[in-house]
Amino acid sequence: MAKHIGILTAGGDSPGLNAALRGVGKAAIGAYGMQVVGFRDGFRGLVENRTMRLDGSTLSGILTVGGTILGTSRDKPHRMPMGGQEMDMTDVIIANYQKHNLDVLVCIGGGGTQKNAYRLMQYGLNVITLPKTIDNDVAMTDVTFGFDTALGIATEAIDRLHSTAHSHHRIIVVEVMGHNAGWLALGAGIAGGADVILIPEIPYDVNVVAESILARYRSGKAFSIVAISEGAMSREDAAAIQEAQQAVKKAEKKGDPDKLAEAQAHLAALETAQLDSTVRLARQLEQLTRLESRVTILGHLQRGGTPSAADRLLATRLGTACADLIAQGVYGVLVAARGDGAEPVPLSEVAGKRKTVPLDHPWIESARRIGTCLGD
């Protein structure tokens, strides 16, 4: 009997998603005679039973296309907005899984998708995941597809900002995506020759940053490029958020609903204030250095467009490995990139974990050796 595969893309869009769909689908159909059905818009499509048959014609010509032909959403199976309220739709997902006679559900996504897939696995569904995110923060894989493309885009942006910073003798603060992991800002900052790189893993001292910029100015370099990850924080903000998180845990332990609500509201306020941290940093640097400062927030530009050759290759490699594992009956795993190959890693070792930049990582060591300020 030919196996039936269901497949969906969830979370934020990312370059390489279509390449992954193509890799899984073409290998499953061509090498193993399987049938493949796609669910539109992530887990919501699985709940609402909105499907797309993935066959040779559907998968043709999508390798170089950005985004995902299936669409995506950030909906969670156990907390899905339905009719103005959040509902647990796990039972509906199980019913639709069975309705389509699926042997396995392939979930392509980042950290949130890994957790959602693991929950479904605990309800008895066969699942396999692929690691997709420009943030490169999925645990237990060497790299995620989408990262290389975003890295190239962010690097090119920093390259272009050099000329305007130099011409106007300005500080240019460029915000790079990455959520709470610094891979993208660190990689693009090094490749683009940023003078200061600020990442979530290293809380920064604004005075240290300002002094490094002034030292450049005194040496005759009248401009500076600051690459900052969207999750980077000052030492003061990091300490305040850590204290607020501990207060929430303490209130949860005590079982005091009023104290818990108060602690959660305080934490939420601190996290909301962080959304403006890049603009705030630019203002602080302008005050401390007396140099004109400008902010560029790259945002969703980093997710768009044609995937790089490296991401197409990686997504195809992991997609075909996924089809091989399905043929072997290997489920409940992430198809992780390992060297030039792929390796199945139990989802229990992936879900709920984040791969951040180690403080002794070679990229950090290289940045320090060439004189880049990391804010500490």
N, C-alpha and C positions, 0 to 999 in steps of 0.2 A: 504493500500500500504506500502510495506517495505521501510524504509528510506535508502538512499544511502549516505555513508560517504566517503569523501576523506581525506587522512591523509598524512602528510609530516613531516620530521625532518629537521630542518634548523639550521644554525650557526655552532659552534664548536661541535665536537663529545663529548659524555659524557657517563659515565657508567649509565645504567638504561634506555637508550632509547629503547632498544628492549623489556625490561620489560613493558614499557609504551605502546608500540605498541601492545604487547600481551594482556595487560589489557583492552585497548580500544576494540581491535578486538574481543577477545573471549567473552567479555560481550555483545558487540553489536550484534554479530552473535548468540551466545547461548541463551541469555536472551531475545533478542528483534527481532531476525530474520532479522536483517539489512544486507546490503551488504557493504563491505568495499574494497576500492581501494587505494593503496599506490602510491604516486608520488615519483619518484627517484630523489635524489640529491636536496632536498629542493624545493624552488620556481622555480628553473630552470627546474626541471622535470615537473612541472605544466605548464610552458610555452611551453616546447617542447613535451608535452603530452607523457612522458615516464612513464609507469605505471607498477605496480605489484599487481596482485590480492592477497588480504590478506584473506586467509581462514584457516580452521583448520590445514591443513598440513603445510602451510607456517609459521603459528604462533607457531607450535610445536617445542620445543627444543631450543627456542631462549632466554628464561628467564635468563640464566646464561652467555649469550654471550655479550661481550663488543661491543662498537660501535653501528652501526645501519644497519640493513639489507637493508634499503631503500637508504643508502648513504646520504650525506648532502653537503651543500655548503653555502657560505655566501652571495649569490646573493640576491639583493633586487628587488622586482617586478618593482619599478619605476625607478631604475637605474641599469639595467642589461647589462653587456658587451655583445654586439652582433655585430659580424663583425668588431671589432676594435673600436667600439664606444658604449657609454652608451645610452640605450634606455628605454623608459617607456613601459613596457610590460603588464601593467594592463589590457588593453582591451583583450589581448590574454588570460590572466588568466581567465577573466570573461567568455570568449567564451568557454574555455575548461571546466570550472566549469559547464556551462550549457550543454555542449556536453555530459558530464557524468551524467547528471540529478542529480547532487549532492544536497542534502538537507543541508549539512554543510561541511565545511573544517576544519579539526583539525590540528592545527599548533603546533608542539612541539619544543620549543626552549627557548633561553634566552631573554635578553632585546631587542636586535635587532628584533627578531622574533615577540615579542609582538607589537612593533611599526609597522612592516610590516603587521601583521594580522589586526591591528586596521585600517590601511589605506584601506585594502580590505573591511573591514566592512563598512567603510564610502562610499564605492562604491556599497553597497547593498548586499554583500555576507554574508551568515550566517557563522560565524567563532567561534571556541572555541580554547583556547590555554592551553597548559600544561607547567609548569615551570621547565625547564631543564637548569642547568649550574653548573659547579664545583665551580663557583665564589660565588654562593649563594646570588646574588645581584638583583634578580627579586623582584620588589616591591609587597607588599600586600599579600605575602605568608610567612608562618613561615619558610619554608625551600624549597630548590630546590633539585630535585633528581640529583645525580652526586656528590653533595658536600660531602656526608659521605664517599664515596669511595676515593675521592681525599684527603680528610682529613686523612684517614688511611694511604694512600700511603706516603703523605708528612711527617706524624708523624714517620712512619717507617724509612724514609730516615734520619730524624734528629736523631733518635735513633742510626742508624748505624754510623753516622758522629761523634757521641760522642767518640767512641773508637779511631778513628784516630786522632781526635783533642787532646785527652788526651795523646796519645802515643807520638805525635810530639810537644806537647806544642804550638799548633797553634790557631789562630783565624780561624774558618771556617764560611764563609758567605754563607748561603744557600738561594737561591732565589726561592720563592714559587709563583705560579700563583695566579690570583685573579682579574686581570685587575685593576680597580680603587676602589676596595672594599677590606678591609683587613681581611675578615672572615677566609679565608683559612690559611693565615700566622699566624694570631692570634691564631686560634684554634690549629693548628699543633705546633706552638711555645710553647704554654702552655702545650699541651699533651706530647711534646717531650722534655720538660725541657730546651728550649732555654734560654740563659742568657740575650739576647737582642732581642726584637721583634719590627720591624719597619713596620708600615702600612700607607696607603695613608691618612687616617683620622687624623693622628698626624704627621705633618712635623717634621723632626728630626734635632737636632744639632749634628754634627759629633763630636764636642768636648765633649759633654755630653756622647755620646756613648763610645768614647775613654777613658774617665775618669772612666766610670763604669767597663770597661775591665781592666784598670790598678788597680782599687780598688780590683778586684778579684785576680789579679796577686800578689799584695802586701799581700793579705790574704792567699797566698799559693796555689791558684788555677791557674795553669799555662796555662789554655786553656779557650776559650770561644766560644759559638755557637751563631751566629747572624742569626735569621730568618727574612728575608726581603721580603715583598710583591713586586711584579714586578711594582706596581704603586706607591710605597713609594718615597717620595721626601724630600730633605733637605729643611730647611726653606728658604734658598736663592733661590733654584730652584722653590719652590712653589710660592714665591712672584713674581719672574720673569715671570712665566707662567700666574699667575693671572693678572699681569699688561699687558701682551701681549693679553690676552683674552679680557680685557677691551678696549684695543686699537682697536681690531677687531670690537667690538660692536659699538664703537664710530665712526669708519669709515663707518660701515653699516648704522648708523643713519644719517650721513652727506651725504651719497650717493656719496662718492668720490671713484671711481673705482681704481685710482692709489694708494691712501692711503690704501684702503682695501687690494689690492694685496700685498703691502709692509708689512702691519700688519700681514696678513695671512702667508706670507713667514717667517717672524720673529718668529711667533708662531710655525710653522712647524719645524723650525730649533731647537727651544728649546725642542720641544717634541721628535725630533729625537735624540738629545743629551741625553735625559732621558733613551734611550734604553741601554745605556752603564753605567747607574748609579750604578748598583750593583758592577761592576768591579772597578769603580771609588771609591766607598766607601771602598772596600777592600784595595786599594792602600793607601787611606787617613789614614785608621786605622793602617796600617803597619808603615806609617811614624810617626804617632802620638804616637804609643805605643812601637815601636821598636820590635814588635812581628811578627813572620812570619804569613802571611795570605793566605788563599786559598778560591777559589770561587767554589761553586757547584750550577748549575742552573738545577732544576728538569725538567722544561719544560713539554713536552707532555707525559712524563711518568705518570703524575698525572691523565691523562684522560683515560689511557688504561686499558685493562684487565677486569677481571670478576667484576661485580658490587657487592658491599657489600650486606649483608642480609637486612640492613636498607634501602638501595636504591631500592632493588627489591621490598620490601614491600611498600615503598612510591610510587614508579612508578605504581605498580599494583593497589594500593588504589586510586590514582588520575585517572588512566586510566579507571577503572570501574565506578568511579563517573562521568567521562566524558560521558560514554555511557548512564548513567542514565539521565543526563541533556539533552542529545540529544533526548532521548525518551520523555522527558517532553517538548521539544521544547524551551529549554533555550539556547539562542545563544548570541554572543557578550560578552563573559566572559572568564576570566582566571579561571581554576579550581585550587583554592589555597588550600594548606595544612593549616588546622586550627586545632590545637590540634591533636586528633586521627582521626579526620574526614576531610572532604573537604567542601569547600564553594565557590560558584560562585561569582567572583568579576568583576564588569564591566570593560571592557578593557580600557575605558576612564580614569579609576583611576590607571591604570598600565603602559600604554604606555608612553615612554619618561621619566620614573622615575627610579631611582636606589636606592636599599636598601644598605646603607653603615652602618658601625659599629657606633652606637651612642657612644659618648664620656663617657657616664655614664653606658655603658653596663656592666653587671656582669662579663663578661670575662675580660674586661679591669681592673675592680676593683680587680679581683682575681690575675691577673698578677702583679699588683702593690703591693698587699699584700705579695706576695711571693718574692718580691725583684727584679722582672724582670725590666730591663731598657726598656722604650718605646721611648727613644730618646729625650724626652722633659725635 
